[in-house]
């Protein structure tokens, strides 16, 4: 049964990866801190990457445990850990750290976990 659940949970990051690959490449260099809009190409990338990472983490968690709470925790840890690591890397001078990017990471993580849970529950047979 874990194989079916893992395959269904992998559907969310596959769709997110397709959406992320359809976005145009970001040709600009580091943006100024004052010019950090709430919406834009960079925010869409953070959102889609977080969806993919959260779904992938949930799928990996489903290979290890049948407890849904633990699967959700693994997915959240993977996605939010990557988002925090990216902002920490930006803070070391390799980019522009942004709280708004982290907000989009949290929104994408929530969406990815919600989609993964939905696919997981849809693939689970009802027992009477």
Secondary structure, DSSP 8 states (H G I E B T S, - for coil): -HHHHHHHHHHHHHHHHHHHHTS----S-S--GGG--SSSHHHHHHHHHHHHHHHHHHHHHHHH-S-HHHHHHHHHHHHHHHHHHHHHHIIIIIS---HHHHHHHHHHHHHHHHHHHHHHHHHS----
